[in-house]
């Protein structure tokens, strides 16, 4: 959801959970008030370790933080087995 209109459309359609994408803390608080418990809310987009607490304190139910995995190093695990003669 990006704005109040999309939130209302989703609620009217019976959505049980809404993803609030790239909203700042003020927008998230407004969305929480607008939804008023009619759906579960998840904040996503632009969340870092520095902004996590503030996002959580807006009243949303979940916060997604891609920053946890965006820069994680990759580990190549091969499952190829070779039989010795």
N, C-alpha and C positions, 0 to 999 in steps of 0.2 A: 504494500500500500504506500502510496506517495502523498496522498492528500485526503482531506475530509470527505470529499465526494466519493473517492474509491472505497474508503472505509464504510460509508453508508451503503454503497452498492454491495459490498461483500457481506455485511450484516444482513441486509435484506434478502440475500441469496441463502442465508443460513450457514455461512462459514463459521466453523467452530474455533478456528485459529487464524490469526492474521500476522503476516510478516511486515513489519514496519521498516522500510528500507531507506537508509541514508537520511534519517531524521535527526535533528539536533535534540538536545535535552528538552527544550521548551516545546518543540513539536511532539515529542514522545509523551510529555505530561498532558498535553492537549488531547492527544489520541486516547490515552488512558481514560481521561474524563469523558470523552465522547463515547467510547465503547461501554463504559460503566458496567463492566463485568459480563457483557453479552457474548464475549469471545475471549479466548486466551491470546496474549500478545507476545510477540518476539521482536526484539530490536536487532537490527543487523546493518552492517555497512559502516565502515570507518571506525569500528570499535578497536581500541588498543588497550594495552594494560593500563595506560594513563587515564583513559576515559571510561573504563569498565565500571568502576564504582558509581560514577555519576549516572551512567545509563541504567544501571540496576536500580538506583534510587528513584527513578521516574515512575515506578509502579508497574513496569512490564513484567510478564511472567518468566521470560527467558531472554538471554542476551547471547547472540552468536558472535564469535570473534575469530574471523579468518586469519588475523595476525598470528595466531598460534601455529598455523600451518603454512602460511605464505612463504616463509623463509626457512622452513625446516629443511635440513639436508636430506637428500635421498639416500636410501640404502638399497642396493640391488641384491635381492635374494633369489638365487637360482634354485630351482627344484629339479634340475637335471641330475639324474643318477647314472653313474657309470659303473658297470660290473667289471670287476677284475678277472682276468683269465685264470 
